[in-house]
């Protein structure tokens, strides 16, 4: 059984233009103990029975209480993710994902009910993105355009969520290139959220298999709307050994890029210490997302390549030894080989 450890970091900034912060976030490094404190230093702990949870919510509505919507979403998630609810939730991948979806839908209902009770909050809404790091997997659930990324030194940066936005729909239809999506004038138009009076929240989910060195980064579009993926990669790579410092640098990067929105970052760094005999299973996980039909070919080609390399190495070593310790024999072998490849005389 692998020993999995985790470090968390989280922070938010109002930005350089806005006067109020409509973002909200929460993180639990140990759901088993209902530990919702955010460490201020790079403190690593063992991943508990019920895992760790990272959440970001980006409120919308401006004067109509976007910060209230995001706060309700966060409070609802905290209420749902308590130990007495988790025993049944963690039975399988399906029950885990359904639990997350149900929690988001409950937050949606709570926001709508608050809007009905208080007309000053009418029209408020929020995005949400969650990463539940549990066992050897991370379960991602989101609604809106707040994002979840994972960075790994060996694999680079991967986006685990897909924006619910007008621009993303253009990309999906082939009407807009991903390169031009970042600066599109309608990049802030989202197609799903919590609190929409016309449409109930419809979250999406994804499962990611953990790898040693994975660093999860959840953020509001105050970061990913201003910094392209290459900038995010550079910051995480340069500060991967201290995620508290990394979180601060990511927020600073958004501010340096204009800071015209609230920016929130929640991070979780995973370390996996494999037990003896697990090396082969780790290799299996690394290729788990490859097509089943090509996996045997990959393994076979690796064996053939390694065998050939070993054979060539042995021949080189034998040749060198003969050259230095038995020059006459080396000369005879050379003549014999040359004779094999020389064209026959007529």
Secondary structure, 3 states (H helix, E strand, C coil): CCEEEEEEEEEEECCCCCCCCCEEEEEECEHHHCECCCCCCCCCEECCCCCEEEEEEEEECHHHCHHHHHHHHHHHHHHHCCHHHHHHHCCCHHHHHHHHHHHHHHHHHHHHHHHHHCHHHCCCEECEEEEEEECCEEEEEEECCCEEEEEECCCEEEECCCCCEHHHHHHHCCCCCHHHHCCCCCCCCECCCECCCCCCCCCEEEEEECCCCCEEEEECHHHHCCCCHHHHHHHHHHHCCCHHHHHHHHHHHHHHCCCCCCEEEEEEEEEEECCCCCHHHHHHHHCCCCCHHHHHHHHHHHHHHHHHHHHHHHHHHHHHHHHHHCHHHHHHHHHHHHHHHCCCCC
